[in-house]
């Protein structure tokens, strides 16, 4: 099998090369650092499989070109698949597979790191002490113990995040259109309505998939419901939040802050160095100016455990396809 990897970084090459050898797959892999889109799809000519990540564009036009190139499988090395036109893929006879769970602990733990960094002003303290400034004025935080943690989406990652927050001594509330009552009963979490989770949460952590129903679920109206000192943590999908409304809410003190590893217009900027270039995204540029905003560049998944799981599962998905076996991780 010949596999064309798009939007790859050094850690992708290292983990997939090792997994390809250690697992005995021995696929012919071509790593590209550019993204898959309408302009690059033709480079898949002669490959059986394309392997893509979260910011690759796999729309109907791209899929049509992939079909012309002879591609038979789109292998996502991530859990999300909102960047793939599944109807177009099905019509073209191209299968789509993903990695549904690579390390939910990695993502949840990163969310907790964002939360602690935000509430205890760790970035500001670090910058001060690096210049031998040990003044702690303005760095007052607050205890998480006794506060209410809201989990929006109670899949595996949401459940792990709930466990972490409970470990801090927080009361756990949750919202999910498909509640897991067994989990709630075992952990002491309480399901509430969508409005109630915005109204009651001191910490609101987002863990739902991006769908038509969840796009901009955090918006002007829902943030106005929140406590003025409540913070949001987003390690899910960028478009769960209306970014313009977020800027408005921060400017007017409707919320206390946000820690975010994703951004709805991240594809142009994330995974690249823009430190010497002009940023034309005014919303992202404005968000970076707030002292109560922490942004990381979609790195929640980036642990050695997760990278190994991503590589192993992706290559196993390809093996199952080549062998004509059932695709347990197929997205339809």
Secondary structure, 3 states (H helix, E strand, C coil): CEEEECCCCHHHHHHHHHHHHHCCCCCEEEECCCCCCCCCHHHHCCCCEEEECCCCCECHHHHHHHHHHCCCEEEECCCCCCCECHHHHHHHCCEEECCCCCCHHHHHHHHHHHHHHHHCCHHHHHHHHHCCCCCCCCCCCCCCCCCEEEEECCCHHHHHHHHHHHHCCCEEEEECCCCCHHHHHHHCCEECCHHHHHHHCCEEEECCCCCCCCCCCECHHHHHHCCCCCEEEECCCHHHECHHHHHHHHHCCCCCEEEECCCCCHHHCCCCCCCCCCCCCHHHHHHCCCCCEEECCCCCCCCHHHHHHHHHHHHHHHHHHHCCCCCCCECC
